[in-house]
Every structure is written in structure tokens, then in C-alpha cells.
């Protein structure tokens, strides 16, 4: 059997404000915890269909635990990295 390639997935979250960005990250993490059957690549692909708003953060993850840790890092108390 051929092993599946290790996949790193960029998951982009965006909102109109930093507070909104943190809320979006929290809601996404909550949704992922409620639906463990969701594949992170499918979630990342779905998020590309959303509008790209002013405030954006990306979590680069190889698995669900990395994605949840990254999203949890965006919730209140952790500052997103700003850049253009």
C-alpha cells in the first residue's frame, strides 16, 4: 500500500475587525469540535469561498489538533500577526 502524502493545509479566517476575527476563529474551532468527521482540507477549501475581509489570519495545519491549537491561539488574549 502506498502511504498518503503528508498534507499541510492553510486555513484562512477573515473578518471586518480584530474582534470579529477572534470570534470567527472561536466559532470555527467550536464547529470543528462538534463535527470531528470534517476533514481539514475540506474546511480550508470551503473557507476560500467566503469574502476576504480586512482582517485575516491563516493557520497552517497538518492535522485537526494543529488546526484547533492555531484557532485557539486567535481567540481573545492572543494577538494576530498583522501584515500586508
DAMOFEN-V864280 format. One record per residue. N is the residue number from 0. OMEGA is omega in degrees with one decimal (NA if undefined). BURIAL is + if it has 16 or more other ideal C-beta (glycine too) atoms within 10 Angstrom, else -. D_CENTER is the distance of its C-alpha to the mean C-alpha in whole Angstrom. Layout:
# DAMOFEN-V864280
[[N | OMEGA | BURIAL | D_CENTER] [N | OMEGA | BURIAL | D_CENTER]]
This chain:
# DAMOFEN-V864280
[[0 | 179.3 | - | 31] [1 | 178.7 | - | 29] [2 | 177.4 | - | 26] [3 | 179.2 | - | 22] [4 | 176.4 | - | 21] [5 | -175.8 | - | 18] [6 | 173.6 | - | 15] [7 | -174.1 | - | 12] [8 | 172.2 | + | 9] [9 | 179.4 | - | 7] [10 | -175.6 | + | 4] [11 | 176.2 | - | 5] [12 | 178.3 | + | 6] [13 | -179.7 | + | 9] [14 | -179.3 | + | 12] [15 | -177.7 | - | 16] [16 | 176.2 | - | 16] [17 | 178.7 | + | 15] [18 | 178.3 | - | 15] [19 | 178.4 | - | 14] [20 | 178.6 | + | 10] [21 | 178.2 | + | 11] [22 | 178.8 | + | 12] [23 | 179.7 | + | 9] [24 | 178.7 | + | 6] [25 | 178.7 | + | 9] [26 | 179.5 | - | 10] [27 | 178.3 | + | 7] [28 | 178.5 | + | 8] [29 | 179.9 | - | 11] [30 | 179.2 | - | 11] [31 | 178.3 | + | 10] [32 | 179.2 | - | 13] [33 | -176.5 | - | 15] [34 | -177.0 | - | 15] [35 | 179.5 | - | 15] [36 | -178.6 | - | 16] [37 | 176.5 | - | 13] [38 | -176.6 | - | 12] [39 | 177.7 | + | 9] [40 | 178.1 | - | 11] [41 | 178.1 | - | 11] [42 | 179.7 | + | 8] [43 | 179.9 | + | 7] [44 | 179.0 | - | 11] [45 | -178.6 | - | 11] [46 | 177.8 | + | 9] [47 | 179.5 | - | 11] [48 | -179.8 | - | 14] [49 | 177.4 | - | 13] [50 | 175.2 | - | 15] [51 | -177.0 | - | 14] [52 | -171.0 | - | 15] [53 | -177.3 | - | 16] [54 | -177.1 | + | 13] [55 | 171.3 | - | 10] [56 | 176.7 | + | 8] [57 | 173.7 | - | 6] [58 | 178.1 | + | 5] [59 | -172.5 | - | 8] [60 | 175.5 | + | 8] [61 | 177.6 | - | 12] [62 | -176.4 | - | 11] [63 | -178.6 | - | 10] [64 | 177.8 | - | 11] [65 | 179.2 | + | 10] [66 | 179.7 | + | 6] [67 | 178.2 | + | 8] [68 | 178.7 | - | 10] [69 | 178.5 | + | 7] [70 | 178.5 | + | 6] [71 | 177.8 | - | 9] [72 | 179.6 | - | 10] [73 | -178.1 | + | 9] [74 | -174.7 | - | 11] [75 | 179.9 | - | 15] [76 | 178.2 | - | 17] [77 | -177.5 | - | 15] [78 | 176.0 | - | 15] [79 | 177.0 | + | 12] [80 | -179.9 | - | 14] [81 | 177.9 | - | 16] [82 | 178.8 | - | 17] [83 | NA | - | 19]]
